[in-house]
Amino acid sequence: MRQTKVLFRFLVVVSAFLALSAQAEGLAVEKVEGNREAQTLLKRIQSAAQKLNYSGTFVYQQANQMRTSRITHLLEGHNEIEKLEVLDGKQREYIRHNEDVTCFIPETKTLLVEKRVTQDVFPAILASIPSDLTAYYNVKLGEVGRVAGHDCQAVLLEPKDKMRYGYKLWAEKKSGLLLRAQTLNTQNEIVEQISFTEITIGNISAGRIKSSFGNTSSWHVEHTAMSPANLNEWSVSGMPPGFKKIRELKRIVSDALAPNAGGPPNRREVSQIVFSDGLAAISVFIEPGTLSRTEGAMQQGALNIVGKRQGDFWLTIVGEVPAVAIRQVANSIELKNK
């Protein structure tokens, strides 16, 4: 009888173990399938922003600040044409033909022409999706909801370290177009948010991407001097894992204020090294340290900024990452001996 009880208990334990194992295996398969669907949705988000025609109004929020803009995007053959209108504050309009961007500044009747530096303007915030993205983020599907009257599927990107933010992206179910992007801190609080308040997908007329300023033939045209650069003499050893150098360039910038009343603004050369993990970007700006400046750090929404003097140079480090990451980067920059 005792042997029978022992055998019965053994069978119960084995059965429970097998049941739990089967349940765990089912959950594991479900998790893998969910992760795969989430990664597929990221690819749809990236493609939709570049290949669909759409027009809508979106609001950018950080802390107590809000800014409203209107974007219209058309794909004509292999050409991307995009018009971005800033609706709050000073009137600004940007029209992009592929990589060429023209900024309309009506108060000075100026057209500022430059090359696009980054490709992560909302809703095309995923300029590229690196193959090792899951090494630094847990990617999974979130809840289903509605944004700007459209049914959406959320996808979550949870950071695996404290050197980057988390993200919650809401994609329109039918098209995959990104309608809302939220940046989250370690407490899962929203640091900043960009969200469409109204959006039309498809059936966008070509007239909607024309400038609203009409004839600008008499306006002054200013071309931004920008060129590729080799900045290998600068090393950044403290870049967070997964951030890779994607661009090096030099540009000529103008100071906002002229040194003498009525005089022309100062123009100076600034070098820029851009790093990205596929979601966030960190830039290191390098220029001669001739101007009088105060070292320090500040935060604007998800953006952290550090300014510091290093030898004969002034460095400005700007990144869409937590303050701890920017400080680590800033403290690791060195100028190699030539």
Steps between C-alpha positions, in 0.01 A plus 500: 500500500783735591671432168171579324475839675860581418443408136180707492680808642779451249250488214326815631831688522605384152160596356519845660854545370399401148196730514709794617766423239236491226353828626843661516581375151170640373571837661852500354366429151235770547769747613721420201205541263407830666856629472514398135172684430631808683820505291295458182287797606815712546597426140149597384527828694830579331370419151162674536647839589718495189267343243148617585326825410359675806422840647420593857551722803709381792585638844843473661491510882785522750441597863267804485591594142296417191566562132261433213608418144343378179673247275414387146692218337483378139689231314526578130677215329828460688486858634391597849346844535407631842365826636523586870324810634567630852165631624607654833735793557700639208371392162727237346455265209728219385471326164714194435577341163678177590813620685468871413318715756387861451398706803273801435565793739238765413607781738834534320380366164770234511518149356746286695607200292681205656544124487305281737725393789272250675217285369308460823236774472153394624332282391813353336685472832645158414767599251629143513444191712832339593510122514624509860222727628367221725839484673424837660118509506226253588260532207141388554145584402297728723128568515258592223351851504398801292701806398352788299196285422701204364534151648860443608727228632763602755852358506729537802878534498627454854869583558723234650722760669478850649685660210194546277130578520209269433250559221134430437400531135143495372461381140183528291379142457429497127799697371760472777547880501626632833236724659645547851847465651563518874842515667504342848744530791599226745183565703296441182398866503452687171797732445376627165232411248420563135149418386279568202175674586364446149639304206397408145673200344489472120330723237726801566510755217834633376379857564527445875880481489546836325631793701234722655714811431433512126762678289832508688723588203606826669596329827862467606634143461759379748667161460621339818862400461518137606746230401609152607797496736757264646504554876690187600735708714215516753419185698189431708561196721192535724228470238215275628493147354328480163570860397699506177655791313275576200619840379786750520465846350602865517273800459513877516257649753400860568454652844150621570622840618749723322795624709431860396163655444414476134809292422498158335475194727811304589553185293703210629575139410350225716578128470239238589528127572167315509443165676177295504365170628222507240253678729688775685782725381795664678694784335836643598553856370859626490612859440783735596467614861537869423159614628437567868268226624403338828532124541189317614216262425130537426200288401219570253247218499687186393797708383800533731777750422849551642734787408866484600839643411770253401840648426462752219155367405142537615293181500120478502360151553131459416305176526156343525622295795492532882734746671723220633577391143582853380733557797678172426544598135618853584762370745640250250579730205866533419707668230765254382859615466586547133 
